[in-house]
Amino acid sequence: MDQRRNWPRVLDSDGWSVALLCLLLASLSRSVSSNALFNTFHSENRDWTFNHLAVHRGTGAVYVGAINRVYKLSGNLTILVAHKTGPEEDNKSCYPPLIVQPCGEVLTLTNNVNKLLIIDYSENRLLACGSLYQGVCKLLRLDDLFILVEPSHKKEHYLSSVNKTGTMYGVIVRSEGEDGKLFIGTAVDGKQDYFPTLSSRKLPRDPESSAMLDYELHSDFVSSLIKIPSDTLALVSHFDIFYIYGFASGNFVYFLTVQPETPEGVSINSASDLFYTSRIVRLCKDDPKFHSYVSLPFGCVKGDTEYRLLQAAYLSKPGEVLARALNITAQEDVLFAIFSKGQKQYHHPPDDSALCAFPIRTVNAHIKERLQSCYQGEGNLELNWLLGKDVQCTKAPVPIDDNFCGLDINQPLGGSVPVDGVTLFTSSRDRMTSVASYVYNGYSVVFVGTKTGRLKKVRPVRGSGEPGAGSVSLGML
């Protein structure tokens, strides 16, 4: 019997909280009976909302990043450790932060909003980044949340100035026996001189290493980072890149973003005039020069309706049934993503939304095709926000295989032809805002949180016509 069938309705008004609950409930479901009541956990201050959650895949311990706290909970939500991160005296205009040098701004007691929470499994530690002091991170020991290190003495230790959640994402990549790397994307809130929008940092095994969080490569000519040019902000005053999700698959790291479109030479000074595009960005894990950077638009379509505003995403396996429908194996990675209708109103998206599936094999095939066409000298690099103009692709007799990681030509590379996913489920009301998935008895079961705090359970199955046409919602739980 599927124990998840009797989950109670989630009474929550925050779609992001539902995303956390989806992941948490999935982790707990094996250990509860079908008629069990779920435990709850609240922070000591109801205003200190939860921002991020990570469940340890081995121990089942639950780590929660909240305002002013990082918590460690047991699988039944009993609090084990509470680590204080704030509030502290600060001013977001202080740069460098006051912990490096005095600041002339008026200091006030400021909350520390958790912006990043990642488990570094191989080193038994937790990376927790907050909004205080321009985004300082801590490495905490998983067992007791003891501070292993709090880098703060270099410019590159400050990762993001934006006091918001949902605009920062990180991916840890580690090879056996080697130091790790942290790929991190963040909104920069106009401070492009201080913060790169995308970078890769060193993550040594020794927490006291002086190289902790340094750029993987940084010189006058090439670096492991990408910054938003000042010219772009001059043309599009509200330009920023919002990082919604990130993951590693195979030899690559991927980031999913939403960002304003930047027509060449067209000045846009009003946020209401912006059109947004959702893009999937791919980098090779072992490319410190970022020559492998490729960015393509993505979304999905049902009938005459286009869904292009990314809301949330989750990497999972398809299960045997959906794998057959997608013509892939059950062991391959599939990205489940939620989009709202259209390309405007990013900050207030329409309720009309869709759940879509993207086999990573298909994504890579589109990127490979784009690389091949550019190296044949066809078209331009199509990355106006970064290059500032159209740059012609350079023809070069280079074989482009599935693991091609770029050269010092034809990079960074963009594109305008979207990668379209398979539409599994749509809803015209109560916008879908979060997603999580797992495989049960060969079926992919997807949990979707909505704007009003409802939880939907969707089982994509093979129907007549296109894959996923038989998708059904099994209802609000």
C-alpha positions as MATLAB code, in Angstrom:
seq = 'MDQRRNWPRVLDSDGWSVALLCLLLASLSRSVSSNALFNTFHSENRDWTFNHLAVHRGTGAVYVGAINRVYKLSGNLTILVAHKTGPEEDNKSCYPPLIVQPCGEVLTLTNNVNKLLIIDYSENRLLACGSLYQGVCKLLRLDDLFILVEPSHKKEHYLSSVNKTGTMYGVIVRSEGEDGKLFIGTAVDGKQDYFPTLSSRKLPRDPESSAMLDYELHSDFVSSLIKIPSDTLALVSHFDIFYIYGFASGNFVYFLTVQPETPEGVSINSASDLFYTSRIVRLCKDDPKFHSYVSLPFGCVKGDTEYRLLQAAYLSKPGEVLARALNITAQEDVLFAIFSKGQKQYHHPPDDSALCAFPIRTVNAHIKERLQSCYQGEGNLELNWLLGKDVQCTKAPVPIDDNFCGLDINQPLGGSVPVDGVTLFTSSRDRMTSVASYVYNGYSVVFVGTKTGRLKKVRPVRGSGEPGAGSVSLGML';
ca = [
       0.000    0.000    0.000;
       1.242    3.466   -0.824;
       1.561    5.117    2.576;
       1.674    8.580    1.014;
      -1.921    8.327   -0.133;
      -3.249    9.449    3.233;
      -1.091   12.504    3.770;
      -3.080   15.360    5.328;
      -3.711   18.641    3.602;
      -0.858   21.069    3.959;
      -2.137   24.188    5.675;
       0.375   26.782    4.572;
       0.139   30.020    2.644;
       3.704   30.006    1.381;
       4.497   28.057   -1.778;
       8.191   27.916   -0.881;
       7.333   26.268    2.438;
       5.368   23.688    0.494;
       8.491   22.892   -1.511;
      10.314   22.198    1.727;
       7.445   20.060    2.976;
       7.420   18.031   -0.231;
      11.036   17.078    0.238;
      10.601   16.457    3.940;
       7.503   14.317    3.604;
       9.141   12.216    0.916;
      12.024   11.508    3.255;
       9.755   10.535    6.151;
       7.163    8.511    4.303;
       8.858    5.140    4.645;
       8.846    5.255    8.428;
       5.242    6.208    9.145;
       2.023    4.250    9.072;
      -0.772    5.270    6.766;
      -2.853    6.760    9.595;
      -0.023    8.473   11.482;
      -0.109   12.119   12.451;
       2.846   14.163   11.275;
       4.947   16.050   13.760;
       5.552   19.761   13.282;
       8.389   22.087   14.146;
       8.257   25.842   14.634;
      11.091   28.290   15.197;
      11.125   30.157   18.499;
      10.040   33.303   16.653;
       7.168   32.941   14.180;
       8.619   35.784   12.101;
      11.805   33.765   11.494;
      10.538   31.938    8.462;
      12.185   28.854    6.981;
      14.079   29.467    3.752;
      15.936   26.267    2.844;
      15.958   22.625    3.827;
      18.289   19.676    3.283;
      17.650   16.065    4.306;
      20.745   13.912    4.815;
      20.429   10.975    2.448;
      22.191    8.626    4.884;
      21.086    9.592    8.394;
      17.728   11.198    7.607;
      18.688   14.234    9.694;
      16.845   17.391    8.627;
      18.759   20.677    8.315;
      16.705   23.856    8.080;
      18.017   27.281    7.125;
      15.839   29.982    8.640;
      16.037   33.664    9.457;
      18.698   34.003   12.202;
      19.000   30.242   12.752;
      20.204   26.979   11.260;
      18.468   23.981   12.815;
      19.270   20.286   12.917;
      16.204   18.091   13.446;
      15.703   14.360   13.747;
      13.566   12.491   11.244;
      10.483   13.028   13.460;
      11.231   16.787   13.653;
      12.627   16.774   17.175;
      15.093   19.636   17.499;
      18.664   18.451   18.063;
      20.711   21.636   17.586;
      19.896   25.305   17.004;
      22.764   27.391   15.636;
      22.440   31.177   15.915;
      23.321   33.228   12.814;
      21.746   36.588   13.723;
      20.512   39.218   14.185;
      23.632   41.413   14.202;
      24.489   45.092   13.732;
      24.842   45.671    9.983;
      23.975   47.901    7.034;
      23.582   46.430    3.558;
      25.376   49.474    2.097;
      28.623   48.628    3.903;
      31.195   47.287    1.487;
      33.600   45.905    2.347;
      31.558   44.673    5.305;
      32.185   46.201    8.711;
      33.810   42.969    9.912;
      36.656   43.828    7.520;
      36.855   47.595    7.991;
      34.817   50.326    9.686;
      31.715   51.552    7.879;
      30.313   55.064    7.893;
      26.711   53.943    7.451;
      24.258   53.819   10.354;
      24.195   50.302   11.776;
      20.975   48.655   12.884;
      20.088   45.240   14.281;
      19.627   43.229   11.089;
      18.184   39.786   10.470;
      20.324   37.167    8.776;
      18.258   35.483    6.053;
      19.542   32.037    5.099;
      20.231   32.078    1.361;
      22.093   28.835    0.766;
      22.172   25.483    2.576;
      24.161   22.585    1.081;
      25.420   19.331    2.585;
      29.042   18.520    1.721;
      28.733   14.768    2.245;
      32.333   13.714    1.730;
      33.596   16.104    4.432;
      30.660   15.742    6.863;
      29.857   19.446    6.888;
      27.164   21.936    6.002;
      27.650   25.098    3.948;
      25.283   27.797    5.203;
      25.271   31.274    3.647;
      23.295   34.250    4.916;
      22.441   37.825    3.978;
      24.463   39.584    6.700;
      27.752   41.284    5.849;
      27.193   40.976    2.069;
      26.634   37.230    2.174;
      29.194   35.546    4.418;
      29.084   31.737    4.529;
      29.877   29.312    7.330;
      31.023   25.709    7.277;
      29.281   23.842   10.082;
      29.994   20.326   11.311;
      26.986   18.140   10.533;
      26.968   16.398   13.898;
      26.582   19.415   16.165;
      26.638   22.501   13.873;
      29.962   23.552   15.342;
      31.566   26.334   13.273;
      34.474   24.834   11.351;
      35.263   28.058    9.534;
      33.677   31.409    8.716;
      35.704   32.925    5.852;
      35.512   36.706    5.959;
      38.853   38.297    5.181;
      38.847   38.387    1.365;
      36.657   40.167   -1.136;
      35.606   36.908   -2.777;
      34.225   35.621    0.533;
      31.147   37.828    0.131;
      28.785   36.059   -2.195;
      25.607   38.107   -2.563;
      24.270   41.476   -1.473;
      20.599   40.801   -2.145;
      18.512   40.351    0.983;
      16.075   37.971   -0.686;
      15.596   34.233   -0.931;
      15.091   32.197   -4.056;
      17.709   34.049   -6.133;
      20.835   32.124   -5.166;
      21.827   28.541   -5.853;
      24.950   26.457   -5.341;
      26.224   23.081   -6.491;
      29.110   21.189   -4.876;
      31.275   19.078   -7.186;
      33.882   16.772   -5.744;
      36.094   14.037   -7.214;
      37.240   11.233   -4.921;
      40.410   12.151   -3.059;
      40.440   15.728   -4.354;
      39.373   19.098   -3.010;
      35.877   20.122   -3.999;
      34.445   23.018   -5.965;
      31.431   25.164   -5.302;
      29.598   26.476   -8.351;
      27.415   29.360   -7.262;
      24.971   31.652   -9.044;
      23.408   34.695   -7.432;
      21.451   37.845   -8.159;
      23.746   40.851   -7.716;
      21.232   43.697   -7.291;
      23.224   46.103   -9.475;
      26.521   45.484   -7.638;
      28.215   43.742  -10.531;
      31.589   45.242   -9.583;
      31.435   43.400   -6.257;
      29.741   40.117   -7.116;
      29.932   37.817  -10.138;
      26.593   36.432  -11.270;
      28.180   32.989  -11.681;
      31.452   31.603  -10.336;
      33.247   28.480   -9.167;
      35.082   28.534   -5.827;
      37.575   26.277   -4.118;
      36.204   24.052   -1.383;
      39.252   22.425    0.243;
      38.920   19.417    2.512;
      40.834   21.322    5.188;
      38.297   23.825    6.612;
      41.102   26.128    7.757;
      42.748   26.315    4.338;
      43.560   29.880    3.262;
      42.135   29.027   -0.168;
      38.612   28.398    1.141;
      36.033   29.945   -1.237;
      38.708   31.536   -3.431;
      37.903   31.605   -7.124;
      39.048   28.408   -8.777;
      40.998   30.532  -11.270;
      41.449   34.308  -11.224;
      43.824   36.335  -13.384;
      43.772   39.493  -15.465;
      42.891   37.505  -18.578;
      40.733   34.550  -17.555;
      38.765   33.653  -14.435;
      36.251   31.183  -13.071;
      33.491   33.767  -13.052;
      31.057   35.780  -15.140;
      30.026   39.332  -14.272;
      27.125   41.387  -15.574;
      28.653   44.236  -17.615;
      27.937   47.858  -16.679;
      26.772   48.500  -20.251;
      23.956   45.994  -19.778;
      22.733   47.744  -16.636;
      22.913   51.070  -18.464;
      20.576   49.715  -21.152;
      18.332   47.634  -18.884;
      18.222   49.308  -15.481;
      16.435   46.404  -13.791;
      18.611   43.666  -15.283;
      19.578   40.781  -13.032;
      19.832   37.032  -13.323;
      17.728   34.998  -10.889;
      19.040   31.507  -10.185;
      16.099   29.217   -9.485;
      17.796   25.788   -9.382;
      21.084   24.041   -9.997;
      22.388   20.483  -10.202;
      25.181   18.245  -11.471;
      24.616   15.445  -13.975;
      27.307   13.473  -15.742;
      30.305   15.657  -16.533;
      28.350   18.899  -16.297;
      26.882   21.446  -13.879;
      23.589   23.107  -14.783;
      21.849   26.257  -13.570;
      18.274   27.274  -14.336;
      17.710   31.019  -14.513;
      15.114   33.679  -15.214;
      16.427   36.935  -16.676;
      15.244   39.921  -18.726;
      15.673   39.791  -22.461;
      18.218   42.264  -23.798;
      17.606   43.284  -27.417;
      20.795   44.695  -28.924;
      21.063   48.454  -28.460;
      17.529   48.846  -27.040;
      17.308   50.794  -23.775;
      14.682   49.597  -21.277;
      14.243   51.772  -18.198;
      10.918   50.515  -16.858;
      10.498   47.130  -15.182;
       6.985   46.912  -16.640;
       8.479   46.872  -20.138;
      10.645   43.816  -19.497;
      10.180   40.475  -21.173;
      11.799   37.571  -19.346;
      13.345   34.389  -20.606;
      14.002   31.202  -18.677;
      17.346   29.681  -19.576;
      19.301   26.542  -18.856;
      23.037   27.160  -18.419;
      25.607   24.356  -18.693;
      29.270   24.243  -17.672;
      31.789   21.414  -17.616;
      32.732   20.388  -14.077;
      36.442   20.608  -14.931;
      36.493   23.915  -16.786;
      38.018   26.658  -14.600;
      38.128   29.040  -17.583;
      34.356   28.808  -18.203;
      34.973   28.182  -21.914;
      32.167   25.607  -21.817;
      29.467   28.146  -20.846;
      26.355   27.566  -22.980;
      22.944   29.127  -22.304;
      19.711   28.186  -24.097;
      16.097   29.264  -23.459;
      13.704   26.572  -22.293;
      10.057   26.097  -21.431;
       7.069   24.144  -22.658;
       3.941   24.516  -24.746;
       0.427   23.094  -24.610;
      -1.826   23.942  -27.504;
      -1.414   27.626  -28.222;
      -0.217   28.456  -24.703;
       3.466   28.993  -24.009;
       4.847   28.525  -20.499;
       8.158   30.406  -20.211;
       8.444   31.802  -16.646;
      10.301   29.237  -14.551;
       8.971   28.850  -10.983;
      10.725   25.768   -9.592;
      12.541   22.614  -10.668;
      13.727   19.245   -9.354;
      16.114   16.637  -10.767;
      14.999   13.036  -10.412;
      14.706    9.682  -12.182;
      11.756    8.954  -14.475;
      10.768    5.463  -13.370;
      10.184    2.708  -15.906;
       6.763    3.899  -17.101;
       7.670    7.518  -17.827;
      11.083    6.444  -19.172;
       9.391    4.364  -21.865;
       7.181    7.306  -22.787;
      10.216    9.597  -23.045;
      12.269    6.974  -24.916;
      15.035    6.951  -22.304;
      16.211    4.494  -19.641;
      14.897    4.502  -16.083;
      18.428    5.301  -14.820;
      18.744    8.577  -16.716;
      18.188   11.993  -15.167;
      14.989   13.927  -15.829;
      14.350   17.528  -14.865;
      10.834   18.312  -13.653;
      10.118   22.031  -13.940;
       7.178   24.336  -13.316;
       6.530   27.354  -15.539;
       3.969   30.126  -15.523;
       2.331   31.351  -18.693;
       3.984   34.016  -20.824;
       7.160   36.062  -20.528;
       6.158   39.124  -18.504;
       5.306   39.754  -14.852;
       8.167   37.688  -13.452;
       7.658   39.124   -9.963;
       3.871   38.642  -10.159;
       3.446   35.670  -12.513;
       0.068   34.488  -13.842;
      -1.736   31.631  -12.103;
      -1.826   29.635  -15.349;
       1.068   27.198  -14.925;
       2.437   23.905  -16.218;
       4.506   20.961  -14.977;
       6.982   19.834  -17.625;
       9.662   17.158  -18.004;
      13.066   17.527  -19.673;
      15.249   14.440  -20.147;
      18.819   15.617  -19.588;
      19.810   13.602  -22.651;
      17.523   15.843  -24.716;
      18.934   19.021  -23.166;
      22.479   17.888  -23.964;
      21.491   17.035  -27.532;
      20.194   20.592  -28.062;
      23.398   22.048  -26.613;
      25.550   19.792  -28.776;
      23.614   20.853  -31.877;
      24.082   24.521  -30.956;
      27.827   24.024  -30.467;
      28.169   22.201  -33.768;
      26.351   24.899  -35.737;
      28.467   27.667  -34.175;
      31.751   25.864  -34.841;
      30.611   25.526  -38.439;
      30.542   29.325  -38.521;
      26.762   29.632  -38.584;
      25.144   32.658  -36.930;
      26.210   34.666  -33.876;
      27.033   33.873  -30.263;
      23.629   35.345  -29.237;
      24.558   36.489  -25.746;
      23.813   40.218  -25.882;
      23.612   40.783  -22.114;
      27.197   39.585  -21.680;
      28.913   40.476  -24.959;
      27.042   43.735  -25.607;
      26.739   43.040  -29.329;
      26.310   40.307  -31.892;
      29.556   38.389  -32.355;
      29.918   36.131  -35.369;
      30.582   32.449  -34.711;
      34.056   31.381  -35.859;
      34.324   28.396  -38.159;
      36.764   25.806  -36.831;
      37.305   22.135  -37.781;
      36.775   20.839  -34.248;
      34.970   17.555  -33.468;
      32.110   18.218  -31.045;
      31.388   15.101  -29.007;
      29.067   14.636  -26.021;
      31.737   15.817  -23.562;
      33.082   18.831  -25.461;
      34.159   21.563  -23.030;
      34.825   24.508  -25.318;
      37.844   26.398  -26.598;
      38.947   30.019  -26.375;
      36.751   30.775  -29.401;
      32.949   30.710  -29.735;
      32.475   31.283  -26.022;
      30.526   32.117  -24.022;
      27.706   30.830  -26.200;
      24.000   31.617  -26.114;
      21.064   30.699  -28.289;
      17.535   31.729  -29.167;
      15.902   28.404  -30.133;
      14.201   27.079  -26.973;
      14.524   23.596  -25.544;
      10.890   22.526  -25.181;
       9.952   19.992  -22.550;
       7.065   17.526  -22.391;
       4.004   19.081  -20.760;
       2.719   16.698  -18.083;
       0.080   18.714  -16.276;
      -1.408   22.212  -16.390;
      -3.481   24.319  -14.019;
      -5.205   27.612  -14.836;
      -5.687   28.655  -11.207;
      -3.732   28.450   -7.948;
      -0.286   28.751   -9.538;
       2.100   25.854   -9.005;
       5.217   27.101   -7.205;
       7.298   24.108   -6.069;
       8.015   20.528   -7.059;
       9.604   17.306   -5.807;
       9.572   13.793   -7.256;
      10.414   10.172   -6.468;
       9.917    6.756   -8.092;
       7.416    4.259   -6.631;
       6.690    0.848   -8.143;
       8.140    1.969  -11.460;
       6.068    5.149  -11.607;
       7.324    8.693  -11.305;
       5.251   10.421   -8.626;
       5.491   14.207   -8.548;
       4.399   16.407   -5.660;
       3.551   19.992   -6.549;
       3.005   22.842   -4.090;
       0.766   25.746   -5.025;
       0.567   29.451   -4.284;
      -2.166   28.994   -1.669;
      -0.294   26.219    0.143;
      -2.086   23.224   -1.365;
      -0.296   20.009   -2.312;
      -1.012   18.089   -5.517;
       0.133   14.581   -6.328;
       0.686   13.945  -10.036;
       1.527   10.598  -11.582;
       2.761   11.013  -15.156;
       1.693    7.957  -17.171;
       1.716    7.053  -20.804;
      -1.528    7.926  -22.525;
      -2.556    8.136  -26.138;
      -0.650   10.609  -28.248;
       2.361   12.431  -26.855;
       4.201   11.159  -23.761;
       2.578   12.417  -20.615;
      -0.811   12.950  -22.266;
      -2.356   10.615  -19.691;
      -1.092   12.619  -16.754;
      -3.618   12.977  -13.960;
      -3.802   14.867  -10.712;
      -4.638   12.555   -7.843;
      -6.025   15.499   -5.967;
      -5.310   17.836   -3.114;
      -3.936   16.010   -0.097;
];
